[in-house]
Amino acid sequence: MDSRSSRTPERETHLTYPTHPTHPTYPTHLTYPTYATHPTHPTYSTYSQSWSNALALSLSTGEPSVRDFLRGGTVEGLGSNNWVVDGTLTASGKPMLANDPHLGARLPSTWYLVHVSGGDLDIIGATLPGAPAVALGRNRFIAWGATNVAADVEDLYREHLDAAGTHVEFRGAQEPVTVIPETIIVKGAEPVRVDVRVTRHGPLISDAINANSAELKTGPKPAPLDPLAFRWTALDAVDGTMSSFLKMNEARNWSEFTMALRDFVTPSQNFVYADVDGHIGYYAPGRIPIRASGDGSLPAEGWSGASEWTGWIPFDELPHLYDPPEHVIVTANHRPAPPGYPHLLGLEWPEPYRAQRIIDLLRGRTGLTPDDFARIQADTLSLHAKTLLPLLLAHAHAESAPDRQAIDILRQWNADATAGSAGAAIFGAWFQHLAPTLVGDDLGPLVAERYQERFSFVTRFAVRTLASNDSAWCDDVRTAKRETCDDAVTGALHKGVADLTGRLGGDMTRWRWDAVHRAIFPHQGLDAVAALRPLLSRSVPNGGDWSTVNVAAVAAERPYEQHSVPGYREIIDLSPANNSRFLDAVGESGHFLSKHYDDFLKDWRAVQCRAMRMERKDIERGALGHLRLTP
């Protein structure tokens, strides 16, 4: 057997392949929120299942948002930053907290800024429209922010159904399958009825996948999947998450805040905390399952009962921290606990570049102000480029004049992915073409496309391959020539330079990153109508990349476009001066004729925020109008 084919992953939808060359181990150079250093990620074996290729094909050809949801979200720009420092590090002597959640860009905005004041309640921050609580923000006593833990709270179970499909086997007995009828109204056609079959482990997603596969109009149709049930904490009947947020809004101290978090179910979050009394803290609440066996990385036998969820990680044993001696806590979707932690939290985290950069910018600092925090939120230094670019340059042997000029620009570049940087544009294009050049022949177009947007995996794999000069991966098996890693890297550079030349022209001195890299805010529902897109959707040129604190990941399917953004930013000052600030990415109105539809967008791009006014005199001084609702 060829050594390359034996290393080709069977299934891109697997959570992680830490021992596989294309999925190297988690890095060892960063801090955890709760610990000072962290060793390597534990290892798990790869696998091959007959249904895996069918699953990958079905999900890869479906609606992107549904596909990414079912596969756990593969765009690494979907993350967040938060950090908190106590008063020993601030100019005011009181804690400060910052947060910027990263979600898909859209119009109207995901977030809505609110200030709710009544009786003992006085709270300000960001809410999700329609939700009765402030998700991120502060009240008169405490402040908080959140990032995603990336906890593994989803499992797949292979089921044994009877011939009629009405009963499922469990521990030798037959249990009835619950059928939930759903009627889908179709414009211009008859309504469609869908019977959702549900076992004790959850809905049979194989029914939907098989139905979609059967409707494929082009390409080979995958073989039908065996019955596959989806277990997820968010599908449980009891969910106290909203109650948790309501209690959080009223909390006045760490004890009340953590008591509120006990009701939190999903999605598990890294909450950072600060209060006016000078305390800071961190907690990662949520229902994270304890499995009878296995780690959830493989579909389990639903019929045997050997891999059932036996309970949740006890709240007191979830990662947490209170008033640490370092006086600072940082989370940015990196791994929240070391291997010595006694419970399985998850298997996959992005490369911790954002967390590392925030730590670097805070290290050794005192007298911090909200303006200092704002500069951190705006930072575009790419640790990704600092890691990978030296290896790329060592392997590149440019032969054409444009390629040599590109190399010269990159050798002078400081790895800061600013909007006006030609180096950032060239590096971004080079990286865009690197994964297809290295593994496109091995993985094939379907899996290679999905792999390309796993920026951490691609980076770890590229560093490992190029550092070891592993020519087996660098060779293109589709050609008679035996390519080297120098050939592959040089070829990717040439494609990237040609790509940018076609977009920006031949004068590299005029190239800018933001000339090709734009943050796209599509209108939900009407962006697909070409005539309405200019009226309803928005886009702005932008800097940054997937690894920068001011995160700006590109979309693999639309090169150079940024589809996920820091949709809300907050910087909270717990001193009496309350020099706090916040901003939504686009605007507060959902009506495109309103001047407030997109009036935040310019400030968002410049990473400038608006004041968090809580005093009545300040509110009245800045009021644009009043709307009074009477019963």
Secondary structure, DSSP 8 states (H G I E B T S, - for coil): --TTGGGS-S-TTSS--TTBTTB----SSS--SSSS-------------TTHHHHHHHHHTS-HHHHHHHTT---TTS-EEEEEE-GGGBSSSS-EEEEEEEEE--BS-S-EEEEEEETTEEEEEEE-TT-SS-SEEEESSEEEEEEE-----EEEEE--B-TTSSEEEETTEEEE-EEEEEEE--TTS--EEEEEEEETTEEBHHHHHHHHHHT--SS--------EEEEEGGGSS---HHHHHHHHHH--SHHHHHHHHTT--SS-EEEEEEETTS-EEEE--S--EEESSS-SSS-EETTT-TT-EEEE--GGGS-EEES-TTSEEEESSS--S-TTSSS---S----THHHHHHHHHHTT--SB-HHHHHHHHT--B-HHHHHHHHHHHHH----SHHHHHHHHHHHH--SB--TT-HHHHHHHHHHHHHHHHHHHHHHHHHHHHHHHT-HHHHHHHHHHHHHHT-HHHHS-TTSSS---HHHHHHHHHHHHHHHHHHHH-S-GGG--GGGT-EEEE-BTTTTTSTTTHHHH-EEEE----TTSSS----BTTBTTEE-EEE-EEEEEE-STT---EEEESS-S---TTSTTSSTTHHHHHTT--EE---SHHHHHHH---------
